[in-house]
C-alpha cells in the first residue's frame, strides 16, 4: 500500500506550517492540483514593509512559491522567487533561491518554512546583489555559480577536453566559430545519452584526440561544431536556445546552420546537431571566466494516435542541453592537488596478487606517469574474491589484465606489463634476469615488492639498494590478521631490509605482525602452492598504507606535495590473539641499522 504524503500522514504538522506563515503576516495558498498529485506547493507574497522578515530597503515585495520535499522535515523546502531576478544566489532559469549551501547538513529539521525565511531571506536578498569580487572573496560561504550548471541536462553529459580553446577574457564578438568536433555515441544508444567529443579541430587545422579507450566506448561517429559566445544562451528551453543561436549567426553574416549529416541511433532515433558553446560564466565568486555547454538536437520515434485512431510511430524533434564533462589532467588534479608530482614518476611493482594489483590501480587512479608491472601468474576465478578485477579476466596473465584495465580507465598512465618469475630459470630465447631487471628498473622512481616471498623480497631489496632506488615491501599475514609495510629511502633510511629481519627475529623493537597460526593457510584443489586466507576488506588496510607511503616517498621535497612520512616501518593489527576483531591499529617505527646486519654493519 503506498505511503501517504507527509502532509496527509501528519495533518497537524501541515497546519503548524501554515499557521506559522500566517503568524508572520502572510497568507499562504496551497496548490490544490499539486496536492492531488501528492506534492505540497504553497505560494504567498511577502511585503517589503513586513517587520517580521526585515526586508526594508531590499525589495518592495517578493512573490514566493515553496515546494516541500517528500521527506519533510528532514530536508528543506525549495523556495522560488517569481518576481525578482538576483544576479547571484538565484537560479536564473528555475528562479529558485539559494537560501542555504547545498548540503542537507545546513538544514535544521526543527525549522518551519516561516522561520527558515525569517533567517535566510534577507541575507540572500542582500548578498544576491553583491558582485564585487573583493567583497565576495572575504565571505567564506560564497562559491562560484556557473551558468552552465543551470542549463545542463544531467542525463546527457559530453566528455570534453577544452585544450586549444582556452580563453581568459570575456569575448566582445557576439559569436565566433572555433572549429569542428567529432562526437562519439555508445553503441545501441538513443538520442538522450552520454557522448564524447573524441576529436576537436580548431580553425587553424590543429587536431586533438581523446584517448583511444574512449573511441572504443563511443564507436558511433557524428560531426559537430564549436562556437564562442559573449553571453550565455538566454533561453532555458534548448529549442529556443537553438533558434536564438541560428538567428545570432545569421545576424553576424554566418551562413552555417550547424547541421551535419544525420546519424541513426537506436530505436529509430537520429542525431542531427551537436554544438559546443563556450561562453562567459562565473568561475570564482564574482570572477568571470569561460564555461562550456552543448546543444544537442535530433529526433526520437514516438508512438502517437494516427488519424484513424490507431497508434503510429512518428519522428518527434527533441533538443536539449548537455553538460560538459571535463577530462583534462588539470581537472583530475584539481581533486588531488597533493599528488601533482606523480605524473613525472615511474613505479615498478613486482607481484600482482591481492596486494600488488590494487596498489597498481591506486597509482593509476592518482595519475602516476608510468607503471612497470611484473608477474608470472594467471588470474584464477577463485582468488577474484580478493583480487580487484572479476572473473571476466580469468585465464589472463595478471600483468596483462591490469594493463588492459588501466589503459581503458586511466589512460594517462603508461603501463609496461612484464611476464617474469623472479628467481626462476630462464627459458630458451628468454631474456636473462639481469635484462629483465634493467627493463623493470631503469629510470624507475620506486620499486615496490608485493611478491609475498621472503627470498624474492631479499633479492629485490638488494637490487634496489645497488641501483639507488627507493624500495617498499608490503605483505599481509595468514588469515588477514595483520600486515607490514616497510621502506628504504636512500639518504633517509639508515637501515635496510635485512636490518628489519634482524630487528624482528631477535625480539627487537619491531614486532612480527600477528597471524592466524591455525587456519591462516589453505591449499586449493589442483594448486601446487599453499595460499593464505584473508578478505580483501582486511587486506585493503595494508594496501592503502603502502600506497600512502609510496606517494609520500615520491613527493618528498616537492612543493605542495603529499605529506612526508616520518617513519619507515608500519605494523598493523586487525585481530587480537584469539581472533577477535579489533579496530585497525598501526604501530610505526624508524628503520635503524642492526648490529648483526651483514650489509650495514662490518666488524
C-alpha positions in Angstrom: 0.0 0.0 0.0 1.5 3.4 -1.0 2.7 5.6 1.9 0.6 8.7 2.3 2.4 12.1 1.7 3.7 13.6 4.9 1.1 16.3 5.0 -1.7 13.8 4.9 0.0 11.4 7.3 0.7 14.3 9.7 -2.0 16.9 9.1 -1.1 18.6 12.4 2.4 19.4 11.0 0.9 20.9 7.9 -1.4 23.1 10.0 1.5 24.3 12.1 3.4 25.2 8.9 0.5 27.2 7.6 -0.2 28.9 10.9 3.4 29.9 11.3 3.3 31.7 8.0 0.0 33.4 9.0 1.5 34.5 12.3 4.3 36.2 10.3 1.8 38.2 8.4 1.5 36.3 5.1 -1.5 34.5 3.5 -0.4 31.0 2.3 -2.2 29.4 -0.6 -1.9 25.6 -1.1 -1.9 24.5 -4.7 -4.8 22.0 -4.9 -3.7 20.5 -8.2 -0.3 19.7 -6.9 -1.7 18.4 -3.7 -3.8 15.9 -5.5 -0.6 14.6 -7.0 1.0 14.1 -3.6 3.1 17.3 -3.8 2.8 20.2 -1.4 3.2 23.7 -3.0 2.5 26.8 -1.1 2.5 30.3 -2.6 2.4 33.7 -0.9 3.6 37.3 -1.1 5.8 39.0 1.5 5.6 42.8 1.6 8.9 44.6 2.0 7.4 46.5 4.9 6.6 43.4 6.8 8.6 43.8 10.0 8.7 40.0 10.6 11.1 39.4 7.7 13.3 42.5 7.9 13.2 43.2 4.2 13.0 47.0 4.3 15.2 48.6 1.6 15.8 45.2 0.0 12.6 44.7 -2.0 9.1 46.2 -2.3 7.5 42.8 -2.3 8.5 39.2 -3.2 6.2 36.6 -4.6 7.3 33.2 -3.3 6.4 29.6 -4.0 7.7 26.8 -1.8 7.7 23.2 -2.8 8.1 20.8 0.1 10.2 17.6 -0.3 8.6 14.2 0.2 10.6 13.6 3.4 10.0 16.9 5.1 11.1 18.0 7.7 14.4 16.1 7.2 15.1 18.1 4.0 14.4 21.8 3.2 11.6 23.2 1.0 12.7 24.6 -2.3 11.7 28.3 -2.5 11.2 30.1 -5.8 11.1 33.9 -6.1 8.9 34.5 -9.1 9.0 38.3 -9.5 12.7 39.1 -8.9 16.0 38.3 -10.7 19.0 38.3 -8.5 22.4 38.3 -10.2 23.7 35.8 -7.7 22.1 33.2 -5.3 19.1 32.6 -7.6 18.8 30.1 -10.4 18.2 32.4 -13.4 16.1 29.7 -15.1 14.2 28.0 -12.3 14.0 31.1 -10.2 14.7 29.1 -7.0 16.7 30.9 -4.3 20.0 29.6 -2.8 18.9 30.2 0.8 21.5 27.7 2.2 24.5 25.9 0.9 23.6 22.7 -1.0 24.5 20.1 1.7 21.5 18.9 3.7 23.6 19.3 6.8 22.8 23.0 6.8 19.1 22.5 7.2 17.6 22.1 10.7 14.6 19.7 10.8 13.2 21.7 13.7 12.7 24.7 11.4 9.5 25.6 9.8 9.3 27.4 6.4 8.4 30.7 8.1 11.4 30.6 10.5 13.6 29.5 7.6 12.6 32.5 5.6 12.9 34.9 8.5 16.5 33.7 9.0 17.7 33.4 5.4 15.6 35.5 3.0 17.0 38.9 4.0 20.6 37.5 3.7 20.0 36.2 0.2 18.3 39.4 -1.0 21.3 41.4 0.3 24.1 39.0 -0.8 22.4 38.2 -4.1 23.1 41.7 -5.4 26.8 41.8 -4.4 29.1 41.5 -7.5 32.4 43.0 -6.2 35.0 40.1 -6.3 36.9 41.7 -3.4 33.8 41.7 -1.2 32.8 38.2 -2.2 36.3 36.9 -1.6 36.1 37.8 2.1 32.9 35.6 2.6 33.9 32.0 3.1 30.3 30.9 2.4 30.4 32.2 -1.2 31.1 29.9 -4.1 31.0 30.2 -7.9 27.7 29.9 -9.6 28.5 28.8 -13.2 25.7 29.5 -15.6 26.2 26.2 -17.4 25.1 24.4 -14.2 21.6 25.8 -14.6 21.2 24.7 -18.2 22.7 21.2 -18.4 20.7 18.0 -18.7 22.1 15.6 -16.2 21.4 12.5 -18.4 23.3 13.8 -21.4 26.9 14.7 -20.4 29.5 15.3 -23.1 33.1 14.2 -22.3 35.2 17.1 -23.4 38.8 18.4 -23.3 38.9 22.1 -23.9 42.7 22.1 -24.7 43.4 24.5 -27.5 40.2 26.6 -26.9 41.2 28.2 -23.6 40.0 31.8 -23.3 41.0 34.0 -20.3 39.0 37.2 -21.1 35.3 37.7 -21.9 35.0 38.0 -25.7 33.4 41.0 -27.4 32.2 39.4 -30.6 28.7 38.0 -30.2 29.7 34.7 -31.9 32.9 33.2 -33.2 33.5 29.9 -35.0 36.1 27.9 -33.1 36.2 24.7 -35.1 34.7 21.2 -35.5 34.4 18.2 -33.3 33.9 14.5 -33.8 31.2 13.3 -31.4 31.1 9.7 -30.3 28.0 7.9 -29.1 27.8 4.5 -27.4 26.7 1.5 -29.4 22.9 0.9 -29.3 22.3 4.3 -27.6 19.4 6.5 -28.2 19.4 10.3 -28.5 19.4 11.1 -24.8 22.7 9.5 -23.8 26.2 10.3 -22.8 28.5 11.4 -25.6 32.2 12.2 -26.0 34.0 14.8 -28.1 36.5 12.3 -29.4 38.3 14.8 -31.6 38.5 18.5 -32.0 39.9 20.5 -34.9 40.4 24.3 -34.5 40.2 26.8 -37.3 44.0 26.5 -37.8 43.6 22.8 -38.5 45.1 21.6 -35.3 43.6 18.2 -34.3 43.4 16.9 -30.7 42.1 13.5 -29.8 40.8 11.8 -26.6 42.5 8.5 -25.5 41.8 5.5 -27.8 40.0 3.7 -25.0 37.2 6.2 -25.3 36.9 5.7 -29.1 36.1 2.1 -28.3 33.4 3.0 -25.9 31.8 5.6 -28.2 32.0 4.0 -31.7 29.1 5.8 -33.4 30.6 8.9 -35.0 29.0 12.3 -35.7 30.4 15.7 -36.9 29.6 18.7 -34.7 30.6 22.3 -34.3 32.3 24.6 -31.7 31.5 28.3 -31.2 32.4 31.0 -28.8 29.7 33.4 -27.5 29.9 36.6 -25.5 26.9 35.6 -23.3 25.2 32.5 -22.1 22.2 31.3 -24.1 19.2 33.5 -22.9 16.7 30.6 -23.1 16.3 27.7 -20.7 14.5 25.7 -23.3 17.1 24.2 -25.7 14.9 24.5 -28.7 14.5 28.2 -28.1 18.3 28.4 -27.5 19.0 26.8 -30.9 16.7 29.2 -32.7 18.4 32.1 -30.9 21.8 30.8 -31.9 20.8 30.4 -35.6 19.4 33.9 -35.7 22.6 35.3 -34.0 24.8 33.5 -36.5 22.7 34.9 -39.4 22.8 38.4 -38.0 26.6 38.2 -37.9 26.9 37.1 -41.5 27.4 33.4 -40.8 25.5 31.2 -43.2 26.0 27.9 -41.3 23.1 26.1 -39.7 25.5 23.9 -37.7 23.8 20.9 -39.1 25.7 17.8 -40.2 24.7 14.5 -41.9 22.3 12.8 -39.6 23.4 9.7 -37.8 20.9 6.9 -37.0 20.7 5.8 -33.4 18.9 3.1 -31.5 15.1 2.7 -31.6 14.8 4.8 -34.7 16.4 7.9 -33.3 18.5 10.4 -35.3 21.3 12.7 -34.2 21.3 16.0 -36.3 23.2 18.7 -34.4 25.8 18.9 -31.7 27.1 22.4 -31.0 29.7 23.1 -28.3 29.0 26.6 -26.8 31.8 28.4 -25.0 30.5 31.5 -23.1 31.3 33.7 -20.0 30.3 32.3 -16.6 31.4 32.7 -13.0 34.5 30.6 -12.2 35.1 32.0 -8.7 32.8 34.3 -6.6 32.4 37.4 -8.6 35.1 36.4 -11.1 34.2 35.6 -14.7 35.8 33.1 -17.0 34.6 30.8 -19.7 32.4 27.7 -19.5 31.0 25.1 -21.8 27.6 23.7 -22.7 26.4 21.5 -25.6 23.3 22.0 -27.7 22.1 18.6 -29.0 19.3 18.2 -31.5 17.8 15.1 -33.1 14.6 13.0 -33.4 13.1 10.2 -31.4 10.5 7.8 -32.8 7.4 8.0 -30.6 4.1 6.3 -30.7 1.1 8.6 -31.3 -2.5 8.1 -32.2 -3.0 8.3 -36.0 -5.9 9.8 -37.9 -7.8 6.6 -37.8 -7.4 6.2 -34.1 -4.6 3.6 -34.4 -1.1 4.1 -32.9 1.6 5.0 -35.4 5.3 5.8 -35.0 6.4 9.3 -35.9 9.8 11.1 -35.6 9.5 13.8 -33.0 12.1 16.5 -32.8 14.0 16.9 -29.5 16.5 19.5 -28.4 18.3 19.6 -25.1 21.4 20.9 -23.4 24.3 18.6 -22.4 26.8 19.3 -19.6 30.5 19.4 -20.4 32.1 16.6 -18.5 35.7 17.7 -18.5 38.5 15.2 -18.9 41.8 17.2 -18.9 44.6 16.3 -16.5 44.1 19.7 -14.8 40.5 18.7 -13.9 41.8 15.4 -12.4 44.5 17.0 -10.3 42.1 19.7 -9.1 40.7 17.0 -6.7 44.0 15.6 -5.6 46.5 18.5 -5.8 48.9 16.9 -3.4 49.8 14.2 -5.9 50.7 16.5 -8.7 54.3 15.2 -8.8 53.2 11.6 -9.6 52.8 12.1 -13.3 56.5 12.5 -13.6 57.3 9.3 -11.7 57.8 5.7 -12.7 56.9 2.9 -10.3 58.0 -0.7 -10.7 55.7 -3.3 -9.0 56.7 -6.9 -8.5 53.8 -9.2 -7.6 50.2 -8.5 -8.7 48.3 -10.5 -6.2 45.8 -9.3 -3.6 48.2 -6.5 -2.6 50.2 -5.5 -5.6 47.3 -5.4 -8.1 45.1 -3.0 -6.1 48.2 -0.9 -5.4 48.8 -0.6 -9.2 45.2 0.6 -9.7 45.6 3.2 -7.0 48.7 4.5 -8.6 47.0 4.8 -12.0 43.9 6.4 -10.4 46.2 9.1 -9.0 47.9 9.8 -12.3 51.3 8.1 -11.9 53.2 8.7 -15.2 54.5 5.1 -15.8 53.9 1.7 -14.2 56.0 -1.3 -14.9 54.2 -4.4 -13.7 55.9 -7.7 -13.2 54.2 -11.0 -12.5 54.3 -14.6 -13.9 50.9 -15.8 -12.9 47.4 -16.1 -14.5 44.2 -14.9 -13.0 42.2 -17.7 -11.3 38.5 -17.4 -10.7 38.7 -18.4 -7.0 41.1 -15.6 -5.9 38.9 -12.9 -7.5 37.1 -12.7 -4.1 40.1 -10.6 -3.1 41.6 -9.5 -6.4 40.5 -6.1 -7.8 39.1 -7.4 -11.2 36.4 -10.1 -11.6 36.0 -13.4 -13.3 35.9 -11.8 -16.8 39.7 -11.7 -16.5 40.1 -15.4 -15.6 42.8 -17.1 -17.6 44.6 -13.8 -18.5 48.1 -13.0 -17.3 47.7 -10.8 -14.3 50.0 -8.2 -15.7 48.0 -8.1 -19.0 44.7 -7.9 -17.2 45.8 -5.0 -15.1 47.4 -3.3 -18.1 44.2 -3.6 -20.1 42.1 -2.2 -17.3 44.4 0.8 -16.6 44.7 1.6 -20.4 40.9 1.6 -20.6 40.1 3.6 -17.4 43.2 5.6 -16.6 44.9 6.2 -19.9 47.1 9.0 -18.6 49.3 6.2 -17.0 51.6 4.3 -19.4 51.8 0.6 -18.4 54.5 -1.9 -19.3 53.5 -5.4 -18.4 56.4 -7.8 -17.8 55.9 -11.6 -17.7 58.6 -12.9 -15.4 59.2 -15.0 -12.3 61.9 -13.6 -10.2 64.4 -16.3 -9.3 63.1 -18.7 -11.9 65.1 -20.5 -14.5 65.5 -18.7 -17.9 63.7 -20.4 -20.8 65.3 -20.8 -24.2 65.2 -17.5 -26.0 64.1 -15.6 -22.9 66.0 -12.6 -21.5 68.2 -13.0 -18.5 67.0 -11.9 -15.1 69.5 -9.1 -15.3 68.0 -7.9 -18.6 64.5 -8.1 -17.0 65.7 -6.0 -14.1 67.1 -3.5 -16.5 63.8 -3.2 -18.2 61.9 -3.0 -14.9 64.2 -0.6 -13.1 66.0 1.7 -15.5 65.0 5.3 -14.6 62.5 3.9 -12.0 61.5 6.3 -9.2 60.4 3.5 -6.8 60.5 -0.3 -6.6 57.6 -2.0 -4.8 57.8 -5.6 -3.6 54.4 -7.3 -3.3 55.8 -10.7 -4.1 54.8 -12.3 -0.7 58.0 -14.3 -1.0 60.8 -13.5 1.5 63.5 -14.8 -0.8 62.3 -12.5 -3.6 62.0 -9.6 -1.2 65.6 -10.1 -0.2 66.8 -10.0 -3.8 64.7 -7.0 -4.8 65.8 -5.0 -1.7 69.5 -5.5 -2.5 68.9 -4.8 -6.2 67.1 -1.5 -5.3 70.0 -0.6 -3.0 72.6 -1.3 -5.6 70.7 1.0 -8.1 70.0 3.7 -5.5 66.2 3.3 -6.0 63.7 3.8 -3.1 62.3 0.4 -2.0 59.0 -0.5 -0.4 57.9 -4.0 0.6 54.4 -5.0 1.7 52.9 -8.2 3.0 49.9 -9.4 4.9 49.8 -12.3 7.3 47.8 -15.6 7.1 44.2 -15.0 8.0 44.5 -11.3 7.1 45.1 -10.7 10.8 47.9 -8.2 10.3 50.5 -6.9 7.9 53.5 -4.8 7.4 54.8 -2.0 5.1 58.4 -1.0 5.1 60.5 1.5 3.2 64.2 2.1 2.5 64.7 5.6 1.1 68.3 6.3 0.1 69.7 9.2 2.1 66.8 9.0 4.6 66.5 5.4 5.9 69.5 4.3 8.0 68.8 0.6 8.0 67.9 -1.9 5.2 65.6 -4.7 4.5 67.9 -7.2 6.2 68.2 -4.9 9.3 64.4 -5.2 9.6 64.6 -9.0 9.6 67.1 -9.0 12.4 65.0 -6.4 14.4 62.1 -8.8 14.2 63.9 -12.1 14.6 65.9 -11.1 17.6 62.9 -9.7 19.6 63.9 -6.1 18.9 61.8 -3.0 18.9 59.8 -4.0 15.7 57.3 -6.8 16.3 56.3 -9.5 13.9 52.8 -8.9 12.6 50.1 -11.1 14.2 48.8 -14.0 12.1 46.3 -16.9 12.2 48.5 -19.8 13.1 45.8 -22.4 12.9 43.7 -21.7 9.8 45.6 -19.0 8.0 46.7 -21.1 5.1 44.9 -23.4 2.7 45.6 -25.3 -0.5 43.1 -25.1 -3.3 42.3 -28.2 -5.4 44.7 -28.5 -8.3 47.0 -25.9 -7.0 50.6 -26.8 -6.1 51.1 -23.9 -3.7 49.7 -23.0 -0.4 47.9 -19.7 -0.1 46.8 -17.6 2.8 43.2 -16.8 3.9 42.1 -13.3 4.3 39.4 -11.0 2.9 40.0 -8.0 0.6 38.5 -5.6 3.0 41.1 -6.6 5.6 43.9 -6.6 3.1 43.0 -3.1 1.9 44.3 -1.7 5.2 47.7 -2.8 4.2 47.3 -1.8 0.6 46.3 1.7 1.3 49.0 2.2 3.9 51.6 1.1 1.4 50.2 3.4 -1.3 50.3 6.4 1.1 53.9 5.5 2.0 54.8 5.3 -1.7 53.1 8.6 -2.6 54.8 10.3 0.3 58.2 9.0 -0.7 57.7 10.1 -4.3 56.5 13.5 -3.2 59.5 14.2 -0.9 60.9 17.6 -1.4 58.1 18.7 -3.8 56.4 22.0 -3.0 52.8 21.4 -2.3 53.2 17.7 -2.4 51.8 14.9 -0.3 52.8 14.9 3.3 56.1 13.5 4.4 56.1 10.1 6.3 58.4 10.3 9.3 58.6 6.5 9.8 59.9 3.6 7.7 58.1 0.6 9.1 54.4 0.2 9.8 52.9 -2.9 11.5 49.1 -3.3 11.6 47.0 -5.5 13.9 43.4 -6.3 12.7 42.6 -9.1 15.1 43.7 -10.0 18.6 45.4 -13.2 19.6 42.1 -15.2 19.9 40.9 -14.0 16.5 38.5 -11.3 17.8 38.1 -8.3 15.6 39.9 -5.1 16.7 40.0 -1.7 15.1 43.0 -1.4 12.8 45.9 -0.4 15.0 49.1 0.8 13.4 52.5 0.9 15.1 55.2 2.8 13.3 59.0 2.7 13.7 62.2 4.2 12.2 64.4 1.5 10.5 67.7 1.7 12.2 70.9 -0.2 11.4 71.0 -3.6 13.2 74.4 -4.5 14.6 74.1 -8.1 13.1 73.2 -7.0 9.6 75.9 -8.2 7.2 75.1 -5.4 4.7 75.1 -2.4 7.0 77.5 -3.4 9.8 81.0 -4.6 9.3 83.3 -5.8 12.1 
